Amino acid sequence: MAKGYSVFIGLAIVAALCVAVWFLAPKGENQTTWRSSLILAFISCYLMWFITFMAQLHPLIEPRRSNIREGFQHE
């Protein structure tokens, strides 16, 4: 099972990718467009993964089954 430190490992990977894109973007008149597009894409994907991961790691609502017999229900 994943632990809470996975978030920081993912952040380090995304930060490394952003730095790599900053220095390895192709030179030319579209360099700023390349940099901005790739960095925004990496950050957007990370934020989507982070929100989904945290929602599963710490759910707000505890799931309950309604089809359990009376004697076996957890309260």
All heavy atoms as a GROMACS GRO file, in nm:
protein
  605
    1MET      N    1   0.084  -0.119   0.000
    1MET     CA    2   0.000   0.000   0.000
    1MET      C    3   0.088   0.125   0.000
    1MET      O    4   0.194   0.128   0.060
    1MET     CB    5  -0.090  -0.002   0.123
    1MET     CG    6  -0.186   0.109   0.128
    1MET     SD    7  -0.302   0.082   0.261
    1MET     CE    8  -0.386   0.235   0.253
    2ALA      N    9   0.043   0.224  -0.066
    2ALA     CA   10   0.119   0.348  -0.076
    2ALA      C   11   0.117   0.423   0.057
    2ALA      O   12   0.024   0.415   0.134
    2ALA     CB   13   0.062   0.436  -0.186
    3LYS      N   14   0.223   0.493   0.081
    3LYS     CA   15   0.235   0.574   0.202
    3LYS      C   16   0.226   0.722   0.168
    3LYS      O   17   0.225   0.760   0.051
    3LYS     CB   18   0.369   0.546   0.271
    3LYS     CG   19   0.388   0.400   0.308
    3LYS     CD   20   0.296   0.362   0.420
    3LYS     CE   21   0.319   0.216   0.457
    3LYS     NZ   22   0.222   0.162   0.543
    4GLY      N   23   0.224   0.805   0.269
    4GLY     CA   24   0.211   0.948   0.249
    4GLY      C   25   0.332   1.014   0.185
    4GLY      O   26   0.320   1.119   0.123
    5TYR      N   27   0.448   0.949   0.197
    5TYR     CA   28   0.567   1.010   0.139
    5TYR      C   29   0.572   0.995  -0.013
    5TYR      O   30   0.657   1.054  -0.078
    5TYR     CB   31   0.695   0.954   0.203
    5TYR     CG   32   0.711   0.804   0.192
    5TYR    CD1   33   0.762   0.745   0.078
    5TYR    CD2   34   0.677   0.721   0.298
    5TYR    CE1   35   0.776   0.609   0.068
    5TYR    CE2   36   0.691   0.584   0.290
    5TYR     CZ   37   0.741   0.529   0.174
    5TYR     OH   38   0.756   0.393   0.165
    6SER      N   39   0.480   0.920  -0.072
    6SER     CA   40   0.472   0.908  -0.218
    6SER      C   41   0.445   1.044  -0.282
    6SER      O   42   0.488   1.070  -0.395
    6SER     CB   43   0.362   0.811  -0.258
    6SER     OG   44   0.386   0.684  -0.206
    7VAL      N   45   0.375   1.129  -0.209
    7VAL     CA   46   0.344   1.263  -0.260
    7VAL      C   47   0.473   1.342  -0.281
    7VAL      O   48   0.489   1.410  -0.383
    7VAL     CB   49   0.250   1.336  -0.162
    7VAL    CG1   50   0.232   1.480  -0.201
    7VAL    CG2   51   0.118   1.264  -0.151
    8PHE      N   52   0.565   1.330  -0.188
    8PHE     CA   53   0.690   1.406  -0.198
    8PHE      C   54   0.782   1.347  -0.304
    8PHE      O   55   0.854   1.421  -0.372
    8PHE     CB   56   0.760   1.412  -0.063
    8PHE     CG   57   0.677   1.482   0.041
    8PHE    CD1   58   0.623   1.412   0.147
    8PHE    CD2   59   0.650   1.617   0.031
    8PHE    CE1   60   0.545   1.474   0.242
    8PHE    CE2   61   0.571   1.682   0.125
    8PHE     CZ   62   0.518   1.609   0.230
    9ILE      N   63   0.778   1.215  -0.321
    9ILE     CA   64   0.857   1.153  -0.427
    9ILE      C   65   0.804   1.198  -0.563
    9ILE      O   66   0.882   1.234  -0.652
    9ILE     CB   67   0.854   1.000  -0.414
    9ILE    CG1   68   0.928   0.957  -0.287
    9ILE    CG2   69   0.915   0.932  -0.536
    9ILE    CD1   70   0.915   0.810  -0.254
   10GLY      N   71   0.672   1.199  -0.578
   10GLY     CA   72   0.612   1.247  -0.702
   10GLY      C   73   0.645   1.393  -0.729
   10GLY      O   74   0.672   1.432  -0.842
   11LEU      N   75   0.643   1.474  -0.623
   11LEU     CA   76   0.677   1.615  -0.638
   11LEU      C   77   0.822   1.633  -0.683
   11LEU      O   78   0.850   1.717  -0.770
   11LEU     CB   79   0.653   1.689  -0.506
   11LEU     CG   80   0.681   1.839  -0.506
   11LEU    CD1   81   0.588   1.910  -0.604
   11LEU    CD2   82   0.665   1.895  -0.367
   12ALA      N   83   0.912   1.554  -0.627
   12ALA     CA   84   1.053   1.562  -0.668
   12ALA      C   85   1.071   1.522  -0.814
   12ALA      O   86   1.148   1.586  -0.888
   12ALA     CB   87   1.138   1.474  -0.577
   13ILE      N   88   0.998   1.420  -0.857
   13ILE     CA   89   1.007   1.376  -0.996
   13ILE      C   90   0.954   1.485  -1.091
   13ILE      O   91   1.016   1.516  -1.193
   13ILE     CB   92   0.932   1.243  -1.016
   13ILE    CG1   93   1.006   1.131  -0.945
   13ILE    CG2   94   0.914   1.211  -1.164
   13ILE    CD1   95   0.931   1.001  -0.937
   14VAL      N   96   0.840   1.543  -1.055
   14VAL     CA   97   0.783   1.648  -1.140
   14VAL      C   98   0.873   1.771  -1.142
   14VAL      O   99   0.892   1.833  -1.247
   14VAL     CB  100   0.640   1.683  -1.092
   14VAL    CG1  101   0.589   1.809  -1.160
   14VAL    CG2  102   0.547   1.568  -1.119
   15ALA      N  103   0.931   1.805  -1.028
   15ALA     CA  104   1.024   1.920  -1.024
   15ALA      C  105   1.146   1.893  -1.113
   15ALA      O  106   1.191   1.983  -1.186
   15ALA     CB  107   1.066   1.948  -0.881
   16ALA      N  108   1.198   1.769  -1.108
   16ALA     CA  109   1.312   1.734  -1.193
   16ALA      C  110   1.275   1.741  -1.341
   16ALA      O  111   1.355   1.790  -1.424
   16ALA     CB  112   1.362   1.596  -1.157
   17LEU      N  113   1.156   1.695  -1.375
   17LEU     CA  114   1.112   1.704  -1.514
   17LEU      C  115   1.096   1.849  -1.559
   17LEU      O  116   1.131   1.884  -1.672
   17LEU     CB  117   0.980   1.629  -1.531
   17LEU     CG  118   0.987   1.477  -1.530
   17LEU    CD1  119   0.847   1.417  -1.528
   17LEU    CD2  120   1.066   1.426  -1.649
   18CYS      N  121   1.045   1.933  -1.471
   18CYS     CA  122   1.029   2.076  -1.506
   18CYS      C  123   1.164   2.143  -1.527
   18CYS      O  124   1.180   2.222  -1.621
   18CYS     CB  125   0.949   2.147  -1.398
   18CYS     SG  126   0.775   2.102  -1.393
   19VAL      N  127   1.260   2.111  -1.444
   19VAL     CA  128   1.395   2.167  -1.461
   19VAL      C  129   1.457   2.117  -1.591
   19VAL      O  130   1.520   2.194  -1.665
   19VAL     CB  131   1.483   2.133  -1.339
   19VAL    CG1  132   1.629   2.167  -1.366
   19VAL    CG2  133   1.433   2.207  -1.216
   20ALA      N  134   1.437   1.988  -1.621
   20ALA     CA  135   1.491   1.932  -1.745
   20ALA      C  136   1.429   1.999  -1.866
   20ALA      O  137   1.499   2.032  -1.963
   20ALA     CB  138   1.467   1.781  -1.748
   21VAL      N  139   1.298   2.021  -1.862
   21VAL     CA  140   1.231   2.089  -1.974
   21VAL      C  141   1.284   2.231  -1.989
   21VAL      O  142   1.303   2.280  -2.101
   21VAL     CB  143   1.078   2.088  -1.954
   21VAL    CG1  144   1.009   2.188  -2.045
   21VAL    CG2  145   1.023   1.949  -1.976
   22TRP      N  146   1.309   2.296  -1.878
   22TRP     CA  147   1.357   2.435  -1.884
   22TRP      C  148   1.490   2.444  -1.960
   22TRP      O  149   1.510   2.534  -2.041
   22TRP     CB  150   1.374   2.489  -1.743
   22TRP     CG  151   1.414   2.633  -1.740
   22TRP    CD1  152   1.540   2.682  -1.732
   22TRP    CD2  153   1.327   2.746  -1.750
   22TRP    NE1  154   1.538   2.819  -1.735
   22TRP    CE2  155   1.408   2.861  -1.745
   22TRP    CE3  156   1.190   2.760  -1.761
   22TRP    CZ2  157   1.354   2.988  -1.752
   22TRP    CZ3  158   1.137   2.887  -1.768
   22TRP    CH2  159   1.219   2.999  -1.763
   23PHE      N  160   1.578   2.348  -1.935
   23PHE     CA  161   1.711   2.354  -1.998
   23PHE      C  162   1.717   2.281  -2.132
   23PHE      O  163   1.803   2.312  -2.215
   23PHE     CB  164   1.817   2.296  -1.904
   23PHE     CG  165   1.843   2.385  -1.785
   23PHE    CD1  166   1.803   2.346  -1.657
   23PHE    CD2  167   1.903   2.509  -1.800
   23PHE    CE1  168   1.825   2.428  -1.548
   23PHE    CE2  169   1.924   2.592  -1.692
   23PHE     CZ  170   1.885   2.552  -1.565
   24LEU      N  171   1.629   2.185  -2.156
   24LEU     CA  172   1.638   2.105  -2.277
   24LEU      C  173   1.534   2.142  -2.383
   24LEU      O  174   1.524   2.073  -2.484
   24LEU     CB  175   1.623   1.956  -2.242
   24LEU     CG  176   1.730   1.900  -2.148
   24LEU    CD1  177   1.700   1.756  -2.114
   24LEU    CD2  178   1.868   1.914  -2.208
   25ALA      N  179   1.460   2.247  -2.361
   25ALA     CA  180   1.361   2.291  -2.461
   25ALA      C  181   1.434   2.333  -2.588
   25ALA      O  182   1.542   2.392  -2.583
   25ALA     CB  183   1.279   2.407  -2.407
   26PRO      N  184   1.377   2.301  -2.703
   26PRO     CA  185   1.444   2.336  -2.828
   26PRO      C  186   1.456   2.488  -2.844
   26PRO      O  187   1.365   2.563  -2.813
   26PRO     CB  188   1.354   2.276  -2.936
   26PRO     CG  189   1.224   2.246  -2.870
   26PRO     CD  190   1.251   2.231  -2.725
   27LYS      N  191   1.570   2.529  -2.892
   27LYS     CA  192   1.597   2.672  -2.911
   27LYS      C  193   1.518   2.723  -3.031
   27LYS      O  194   1.489   2.652  -3.124
   27LYS     CB  195   1.746   2.695  -2.935
   27LYS     CG  196   1.836   2.636  -2.828
   27LYS     CD  197   1.824   2.712  -2.700
   27LYS     CE  198   1.926   2.660  -2.600
   27LYS     NZ  199   1.868   2.613  -2.479
   28GLY      N  200   1.485   2.847  -3.026
   28GLY     CA  201   1.413   2.908  -3.137
   28GLY      C  202   1.309   3.006  -3.086
   28GLY      O  203   1.303   3.039  -2.967
   29GLU      N  204   1.225   3.049  -3.178
   29GLU     CA  205   1.126   3.151  -3.141
   29GLU      C  206   1.013   3.093  -3.058
   29GLU      O  207   0.940   3.167  -2.993
   29GLU     CB  208   1.072   3.218  -3.267
   29GLU     CG  209   0.999   3.124  -3.360
   29GLU     CD  210   0.956   3.193  -3.487
   29GLU    OE1  211   1.036   3.272  -3.542
   29GLU    OE2  212   0.843   3.167  -3.531
   30ASN      N  213   0.995   2.960  -3.058
   30ASN     CA  214   0.889   2.897  -2.982
   30ASN      C  215   0.938   2.836  -2.851
   30ASN      O  216   0.867   2.756  -2.790
   30ASN     CB  217   0.820   2.788  -3.065
   30ASN     CG  218   0.744   2.846  -3.180
   30ASN    OD1  219   0.692   2.956  -3.172
   30ASN    ND2  220   0.737   2.772  -3.289
   31GLN      N  221   1.055   2.872  -2.807
   31GLN     CA  222   1.111   2.811  -2.686
   31GLN      C  223   1.024   2.839  -2.563
   31GLN      O  224   1.000   2.750  -2.482
   31GLN     CB  225   1.252   2.865  -2.662
   31GLN     CG  226   1.320   2.799  -2.542
   31GLN     CD  227   1.462   2.848  -2.521
   31GLN    OE1  228   1.498   2.957  -2.568
   31GLN    NE2  229   1.541   2.770  -2.452
   32THR      N  230   0.975   2.960  -2.551
   32THR     CA  231   0.889   2.994  -2.438
   32THR      C  232   0.759   2.915  -2.442
   32THR      O  233   0.710   2.870  -2.338
   32THR     CB  234   0.859   3.145  -2.440
   32THR    OG1  235   0.981   3.218  -2.442
   32THR    CG2  236   0.779   3.185  -2.318
   33THR      N  237   0.704   2.897  -2.560
   33THR     CA  238   0.581   2.819  -2.574
   33THR      C  239   0.604   2.674  -2.535
   33THR      O  240   0.521   2.614  -2.464
   33THR     CB  241   0.530   2.826  -2.719
   33THR    OG1  242   0.516   2.963  -2.756
   33THR    CG2  243   0.397   2.755  -2.733
   34TRP      N  244   0.716   2.615  -2.579
   34TRP     CA  245   0.750   2.477  -2.541
   34TRP      C  246   0.765   2.464  -2.390
   34TRP      O  247   0.708   2.373  -2.329
   34TRP     CB  248   0.882   2.434  -2.608
   34TRP     CG  249   0.864   2.376  -2.744
   34TRP    CD1  250   0.877   2.441  -2.863
   34TRP    CD2  251   0.828   2.242  -2.775
   34TRP    NE1  252   0.853   2.355  -2.965
   34TRP    CE2  253   0.822   2.232  -2.914
   34TRP    CE3  254   0.801   2.130  -2.698
   34TRP    CZ2  255   0.790   2.113  -2.978
   34TRP    CZ3  256   0.769   2.012  -2.762
   34TRP    CH2  257   0.763   2.005  -2.901
   35ARG      N  258   0.841   2.553  -2.333
   35ARG     CA  259   0.864   2.549  -2.188
   35ARG      C  260   0.733   2.560  -2.112
   35ARG      O  261   0.704   2.479  -2.023
   35ARG     CB  262   0.957   2.662  -2.145
   35ARG     CG  263   1.100   2.641  -2.172
   35ARG     CD  264   1.179   2.760  -2.123
   35ARG     NE  265   1.320   2.745  -2.150
   35ARG     CZ  266   1.408   2.841  -2.134
   35ARG    NH1  267   1.369   2.961  -2.092
   35ARG    NH2  268   1.536   2.820  -2.160
   36SER      N  269   0.655   2.661  -2.144
   36SER     CA  270   0.531   2.686  -2.072
   36SER      C  271   0.435   2.568  -2.086
   36SER      O  272   0.374   2.523  -1.989
   36SER     CB  273   0.463   2.812  -2.124
   36SER     OG  274   0.549   2.922  -2.109
   37SER      N  275   0.419   2.516  -2.208
   37SER     CA  276   0.325   2.407  -2.232
   37SER      C  277   0.364   2.282  -2.156
   37SER      O  278   0.279   2.218  -2.091
   37SER     CB  279   0.318   2.376  -2.382
   37SER     OG  280   0.273   2.488  -2.452
   38LEU      N  281   0.489   2.243  -2.162
   38LEU     CA  282   0.532   2.119  -2.096
   38LEU      C  283   0.531   2.132  -1.944
   38LEU      O  284   0.488   2.039  -1.874
   38LEU     CB  285   0.670   2.078  -2.147
   38LEU     CG  286   0.672   2.030  -2.291
   38LEU    CD1  287   0.814   2.005  -2.338
   38LEU    CD2  288   0.589   1.905  -2.307
   39ILE      N  289   0.574   2.244  -1.893
   39ILE     CA  290   0.574   2.263  -1.748
   39ILE      C  291   0.431   2.266  -1.695
   39ILE      O  292   0.401   2.204  -1.592
   39ILE     CB  293   0.655   2.389  -1.709
   39ILE    CG1  294   0.804   2.364  -1.733
   39ILE    CG2  295   0.629   2.427  -1.564
   39ILE    CD1  296   0.892   2.485  -1.714
   40LEU      N  297   0.343   2.337  -1.763
   40LEU     CA  298   0.202   2.338  -1.721
   40LEU      C  299   0.139   2.200  -1.730
   40LEU      O  300   0.058   2.162  -1.644
   40LEU     CB  301   0.122   2.437  -1.804
   40LEU     CG  302   0.140   2.584  -1.766
   40LEU    CD1  303   0.070   2.673  -1.868
   40LEU    CD2  304   0.083   2.609  -1.628
   41ALA      N  305   0.175   2.122  -1.831
   41ALA     CA  306   0.122   1.987  -1.844
   41ALA      C  307   0.170   1.898  -1.729
   41ALA      O  308   0.091   1.822  -1.671
   41ALA     CB  309   0.164   1.927  -1.978
   42PHE      N  310   0.298   1.906  -1.695
   42PHE     CA  311   0.351   1.826  -1.585
   42PHE      C  312   0.285   1.864  -1.452
   42PHE      O  313   0.247   1.778  -1.374
   42PHE     CB  314   0.503   1.843  -1.572
   42PHE     CG  315   0.581   1.775  -1.682
   42PHE    CD1  316   0.696   1.833  -1.732
   42PHE    CD2  317   0.541   1.654  -1.734
   42PHE    CE1  318   0.769   1.771  -1.832
   42PHE    CE2  319   0.612   1.591  -1.834
   42PHE     CZ  320   0.727   1.650  -1.884
   43ILE      N  321   0.272   1.992  -1.428
   43ILE     CA  322   0.212   2.038  -1.302
   43ILE      C  323   0.064   2.000  -1.296
   43ILE      O  324   0.015   1.957  -1.191
   43ILE     CB  325   0.233   2.190  -1.285
   43ILE    CG1  326   0.382   2.217  -1.262
   43ILE    CG2  327   0.150   2.244  -1.171
   43ILE    CD1  328   0.419   2.362  -1.261
   44SER      N  329  -0.007   2.011  -1.406
   44SER     CA  330  -0.149   1.975  -1.408
   44SER      C  331  -0.168   1.826  -1.382
   44SER      O  332  -0.258   1.786  -1.306
   44SER     CB  333  -0.212   2.011  -1.542
   44SER     OG  334  -0.206   2.150  -1.562
   45CYS      N  335  -0.087   1.743  -1.445
   45CYS     CA  336  -0.096   1.598  -1.422
   45CYS      C  337  -0.062   1.565  -1.277
   45CYS      O  338  -0.128   1.479  -1.216
   45CYS     CB  339  -0.003   1.524  -1.517
   45CYS     SG  340  -0.060   1.522  -1.687
   46TYR      N  341   0.039   1.631  -1.221
   46TYR     CA  342   0.074   1.605  -1.082
   46TYR      C  343  -0.039   1.645  -0.988
   46TYR      O  344  -0.072   1.570  -0.896
   46TYR     CB  345   0.202   1.679  -1.043
   46TYR     CG  346   0.231   1.669  -0.896
   46TYR    CD1  347   0.281   1.552  -0.842
   46TYR    CD2  348   0.205   1.775  -0.809
   46TYR    CE1  349   0.306   1.541  -0.706
   46TYR    CE2  350   0.228   1.764  -0.674
   46TYR     CZ  351   0.280   1.647  -0.623
   46TYR     OH  352   0.303   1.637  -0.488
   47LEU      N  353  -0.100   1.761  -1.012
   47LEU     CA  354  -0.209   1.804  -0.925
   47LEU      C  355  -0.328   1.710  -0.933
   47LEU      O  356  -0.391   1.679  -0.831
   47LEU     CB  357  -0.252   1.947  -0.961
   47LEU     CG  358  -0.160   2.058  -0.912
   47LEU    CD1  359  -0.207   2.191  -0.965
   47LEU    CD2  360  -0.153   2.059  -0.761
   48MET      N  361  -0.359   1.661  -1.051
   48MET     CA  362  -0.470   1.566  -1.065
   48MET      C  363  -0.438   1.437  -0.990
   48MET      O  364  -0.523   1.384  -0.920
   48MET     CB  365  -0.494   1.538  -1.214
   48MET     CG  366  -0.616   1.459  -1.239
   48MET     SD  367  -0.761   1.552  -1.191
   48MET     CE  368  -0.884   1.428  -1.207
   49TRP      N  369  -0.317   1.387  -1.006
   49TRP     CA  370  -0.276   1.266  -0.934
   49TRP      C  371  -0.277   1.290  -0.783
   49TRP      O  372  -0.324   1.207  -0.707
   49TRP     CB  373  -0.137   1.222  -0.979
   49TRP     CG  374  -0.083   1.112  -0.895
   49TRP    CD1  375  -0.113   0.979  -0.905
   49TRP    CD2  376   0.008   1.125  -0.785
   49TRP    NE1  377  -0.045   0.909  -0.809
   49TRP    CE2  378   0.029   0.996  -0.733
   49TRP    CE3  379   0.072   1.233  -0.726
   49TRP    CZ2  380   0.113   0.973  -0.626
   49TRP    CZ3  381   0.155   1.208  -0.619
   49TRP    CH2  382   0.175   1.079  -0.570
   50PHE      N  383  -0.227   1.404  -0.739
   50PHE     CA  384  -0.219   1.436  -0.596
   50PHE      C  385  -0.358   1.441  -0.533
   50PHE      O  386  -0.380   1.383  -0.426
   50PHE     CB  387  -0.147   1.570  -0.578
   50PHE     CG  388  -0.148   1.622  -0.437
   50PHE    CD1  389  -0.064   1.567  -0.344
   50PHE    CD2  390  -0.234   1.723  -0.400
   50PHE    CE1  391  -0.064   1.614  -0.212
   50PHE    CE2  392  -0.236   1.770  -0.270
   50PHE     CZ  393  -0.149   1.716  -0.176
   51ILE      N  394  -0.451   1.508  -0.599
   51ILE     CA  395  -0.586   1.519  -0.544
   51ILE      C  396  -0.652   1.382  -0.536
   51ILE      O  397  -0.715   1.347  -0.436
   51ILE     CB  398  -0.670   1.618  -0.628
   51ILE    CG1  399  -0.617   1.760  -0.608
   51ILE    CG2  400  -0.817   1.610  -0.592
   51ILE    CD1  401  -0.670   1.861  -0.706
   52THR      N  402  -0.637   1.302  -0.641
   52THR     CA  403  -0.694   1.167  -0.641
   52THR      C  404  -0.629   1.080  -0.534
   52THR      O  405  -0.697   1.006  -0.462
   52THR     CB  406  -0.678   1.103  -0.780
   52THR    OG1  407  -0.734   1.189  -0.877
   52THR    CG2  408  -0.744   0.967  -0.785
   53PHE      N  409  -0.499   1.088  -0.522
   53PHE     CA  410  -0.425   1.008  -0.424
   53PHE      C  411  -0.466   1.045  -0.281
   53PHE      O  412  -0.491   0.957  -0.198
   53PHE     CB  413  -0.275   1.030  -0.443
   53PHE     CG  414  -0.189   0.949  -0.351
   53PHE    CD1  415  -0.162   0.817  -0.380
   53PHE    CD2  416  -0.136   1.005  -0.236
   53PHE    CE1  417  -0.083   0.741  -0.296
   53PHE    CE2  418  -0.057   0.931  -0.151
   53PHE     CZ  419  -0.030   0.798  -0.181
   54MET      N  420  -0.474   1.175  -0.253
   54MET     CA  421  -0.512   1.217  -0.118
   54MET      C  422  -0.657   1.181  -0.086
   54MET      O  423  -0.689   1.149   0.028
   54MET     CB  424  -0.489   1.367  -0.101
   54MET     CG  425  -0.343   1.407  -0.104
   54MET     SD  426  -0.241   1.316   0.013
   54MET     CE  427  -0.296   1.385   0.166
   55ALA      N  428  -0.744   1.185  -0.186
   55ALA     CA  429  -0.884   1.148  -0.164
   55ALA      C  430  -0.896   1.000  -0.128
   55ALA      O  431  -0.982   0.961  -0.051
   55ALA     CB  432  -0.967   1.179  -0.287
   56GLN      N  433  -0.808   0.917  -0.182
   56GLN     CA  434  -0.810   0.774  -0.151
   56GLN      C  435  -0.734   0.744  -0.023
   56GLN      O  436  -0.767   0.648   0.046
   56GLN     CB  437  -0.752   0.695  -0.266
   56GLN     CG  438  -0.837   0.700  -0.390
   56GLN     CD  439  -0.774   0.630  -0.507
   56GLN    OE1  440  -0.673   0.563  -0.494
   56GLN    NE2  441  -0.836   0.643  -0.623
   57LEU      N  442  -0.634   0.822   0.008
   57LEU     CA  443  -0.553   0.798   0.127
   57LEU      C  444  -0.628   0.838   0.254
   57LEU      O  445  -0.622   0.769   0.356
   57LEU     CB  446  -0.421   0.876   0.118
   57LEU     CG  447  -0.317   0.849   0.225
   57LEU    CD1  448  -0.271   0.704   0.220
   57LEU    CD2  449  -0.198   0.941   0.206
   58HIS      N  450  -0.702   0.949   0.248
   58HIS     CA  451  -0.779   0.998   0.361
   58HIS      C  452  -0.922   1.030   0.316
   58HIS      O  453  -0.956   1.147   0.294
   58HIS     CB  454  -0.715   1.126   0.418
   58HIS     CG  455  -0.576   1.105   0.467
   58HIS    ND1  456  -0.546   1.032   0.578
   58HIS    CD2  457  -0.458   1.148   0.418
   58HIS    CE1  458  -0.417   1.030   0.596
   58HIS    NE2  459  -0.360   1.100   0.500
   59PRO      N  460  -1.007   0.928   0.302
   59PRO     CA  461  -1.144   0.955   0.255
   59PRO      C  462  -1.223   1.036   0.357
   59PRO      O  463  -1.205   1.022   0.478
   59PRO     CB  464  -1.203   0.816   0.236
   59PRO     CG  465  -1.120   0.726   0.318
   59PRO     CD  466  -0.983   0.788   0.328
   60LEU      N  467  -1.312   1.120   0.308
   60LEU     CA  468  -1.394   1.203   0.395
   60LEU      C  469  -1.510   1.124   0.453
   60LEU      O  470  -1.556   1.152   0.563
   60LEU     CB  471  -1.448   1.323   0.317
   60LEU     CG  472  -1.343   1.422   0.267
   60LEU    CD1  473  -1.411   1.530   0.186
   60LEU    CD2  474  -1.268   1.482   0.383
   61ILE      N  475  -1.559   1.027   0.379
   61ILE     CA  476  -1.674   0.949   0.422
   61ILE      C  477  -1.633   0.803   0.429
   61ILE      O  478  -1.573   0.750   0.336
   61ILE     CB  479  -1.792   0.965   0.323
   61ILE    CG1  480  -1.831   1.111   0.313
   61ILE    CG2  481  -1.909   0.878   0.363
   61ILE    CD1  482  -1.929   1.141   0.203
   62GLU      N  483  -1.668   0.738   0.540
   62GLU     CA  484  -1.638   0.596   0.554
   62GLU      C  485  -1.745   0.515   0.484
   62GLU      O  486  -1.864   0.533   0.510
   62GLU     CB  487  -1.634   0.559   0.703
   62GLU     CG  488  -1.605   0.415   0.727
   62GLU     CD  489  -1.605   0.384   0.876
   62GLU    OE1  490  -1.574   0.472   0.956
   62GLU    OE2  491  -1.638   0.269   0.909
   63PRO      N  492  -1.707   0.425   0.394
   63PRO     CA  493  -1.807   0.346   0.324
   63PRO      C  494  -1.880   0.251   0.419
   63PRO      O  495  -1.822   0.198   0.512
   63PRO     CB  496  -1.727   0.266   0.221
   63PRO     CG  497  -1.587   0.306   0.235
   63PRO     CD  498  -1.573   0.399   0.350
   64ARG      N  499  -2.009   0.232   0.397
   64ARG     CA  500  -2.091   0.142   0.479
   64ARG      C  501  -2.171   0.052   0.387
   64ARG      O  502  -2.226   0.099   0.289
   64ARG     CB  503  -2.185   0.220   0.569
   64ARG     CG  504  -2.112   0.300   0.671
   64ARG     CD  505  -2.209   0.349   0.774
   64ARG     NE  506  -2.131   0.371   0.895
   64ARG     CZ  507  -2.177   0.358   1.015
   64ARG    NH1  508  -2.302   0.323   1.032
   64ARG    NH2  509  -2.102   0.379   1.118
   65ARG      N  510  -2.178  -0.075   0.425
   65ARG     CA  511  -2.260  -0.170   0.350
   65ARG      C  512  -2.398  -0.178   0.415
   65ARG      O  513  -2.410  -0.186   0.536
   65ARG     CB  514  -2.195  -0.307   0.350
   65ARG     CG  515  -2.071  -0.312   0.265
   65ARG     CD  516  -2.007  -0.446   0.266
   65ARG     NE  517  -2.105  -0.552   0.238
   65ARG     CZ  518  -2.074  -0.681   0.242
   65ARG    NH1  519  -1.953  -0.719   0.273
   65ARG    NH2  520  -2.166  -0.771   0.216
   66SER      N  521  -2.500  -0.181   0.333
   66SER     CA  522  -2.636  -0.186   0.387
   66SER      C  523  -2.693  -0.327   0.387
   66SER      O  524  -2.799  -0.350   0.443
   66SER     CB  525  -2.728  -0.093   0.308
   66SER     OG  526  -2.732  -0.136   0.174
   67ASN      N  527  -2.625  -0.423   0.327
   67ASN     CA  528  -2.680  -0.558   0.316
   67ASN      C  529  -2.618  -0.656   0.417
   67ASN      O  530  -2.614  -0.774   0.393
   67ASN     CB  531  -2.663  -0.610   0.174
   67ASN     CG  532  -2.517  -0.617   0.133
   67ASN    OD1  533  -2.429  -0.568   0.202
   67ASN    ND2  534  -2.492  -0.678   0.019
   68ILE      N  535  -2.568  -0.607   0.529
   68ILE     CA  536  -2.507  -0.691   0.632
   68ILE      C  537  -2.614  -0.725   0.736
   68ILE      O  538  -2.696  -0.642   0.773
   68ILE     CB  539  -2.387  -0.620   0.698
   68ILE    CG1  540  -2.280  -0.592   0.593
   68ILE    CG2  541  -2.330  -0.705   0.809
   68ILE    CD1  542  -2.161  -0.519   0.647
   69ARG      N  543  -2.610  -0.848   0.784
   69ARG     CA  544  -2.707  -0.890   0.886
   69ARG      C  545  -2.688  -0.809   1.014
   69ARG      O  546  -2.578  -0.760   1.042
   69ARG     CB  547  -2.690  -1.038   0.916
   69ARG     CG  548  -2.734  -1.124   0.798
   69ARG     CD  549  -2.716  -1.268   0.831
   69ARG     NE  550  -2.574  -1.297   0.833
   69ARG     CZ  551  -2.520  -1.412   0.871
   69ARG    NH1  552  -2.597  -1.508   0.916
   69ARG    NH2  553  -2.392  -1.431   0.868
   70GLU      N  554  -2.791  -0.798   1.092
   70GLU     CA  555  -2.792  -0.714   1.213
   70GLU      C  556  -2.679  -0.749   1.309
   70GLU      O  557  -2.616  -0.663   1.366
   70GLU     CB  558  -2.926  -0.730   1.286
   70GLU     CG  559  -3.037  -0.644   1.228
   70GLU     CD  560  -3.005  -0.496   1.235
   70GLU    OE1  561  -2.954  -0.446   1.337
   70GLU    OE2  562  -3.033  -0.428   1.134
   71GLY      N  563  -2.651  -0.876   1.333
   71GLY     CA  564  -2.551  -0.914   1.432
   71GLY      C  565  -2.408  -0.885   1.392
   71GLY      O  566  -2.318  -0.885   1.473
   72PHE      N  567  -2.385  -0.858   1.264
   72PHE     CA  568  -2.249  -0.841   1.214
   72PHE      C  569  -2.216  -0.698   1.174
   72PHE      O  570  -2.112  -0.671   1.119
   72PHE     CB  571  -2.226  -0.932   1.093
   72PHE     CG  572  -2.232  -1.077   1.128
   72PHE    CD1  573  -2.346  -1.151   1.101
   72PHE    CD2  574  -2.125  -1.139   1.190
   72PHE    CE1  575  -2.352  -1.284   1.133
   72PHE    CE2  576  -2.131  -1.273   1.222
   72PHE     CZ  577  -2.244  -1.347   1.195
   73GLN      N  578  -2.303  -0.604   1.202
   73GLN     CA  579  -2.277  -0.465   1.166
   73GLN      C  580  -2.176  -0.402   1.260
   73GLN      O  581  -2.178  -0.423   1.380
   73GLN     CB  582  -2.407  -0.384   1.168
   73GLN     CG  583  -2.493  -0.412   1.048
   73GLN     CD  584  -2.613  -0.322   1.046
   73GLN    OE1  585  -2.650  -0.262   1.145
   73GLN    NE2  586  -2.677  -0.313   0.930
   74HIS      N  587  -2.087  -0.323   1.201
   74HIS     CA  588  -1.986  -0.249   1.276
   74HIS      C  589  -2.041  -0.110   1.304
   74HIS      O  590  -2.089  -0.042   1.216
   74HIS     CB  591  -1.858  -0.239   1.194
   74HIS     CG  592  -1.752  -0.156   1.258
   74HIS    ND1  593  -1.691  -0.194   1.374
   74HIS    CD2  594  -1.698  -0.039   1.223
   74HIS    CE1  595  -1.603  -0.102   1.409
   74HIS    NE2  596  -1.606  -0.005   1.317
   75GLU      N  597  -2.031  -0.068   1.429
   75GLU     CA  598  -2.087   0.064   1.464
   75GLU      C  599  -1.982   0.159   1.508
   75GLU      O  600  -1.879   0.137   1.545
   75GLU     CB  601  -2.192   0.047   1.572
   75GLU     CG  602  -2.301  -0.043   1.518
   75GLU     CD  603  -2.426  -0.034   1.604
   75GLU    OE1  604  -2.450   0.071   1.664
   75GLU    OE2  605  -2.498  -0.132   1.607
   0.00000   0.00000   0.00000
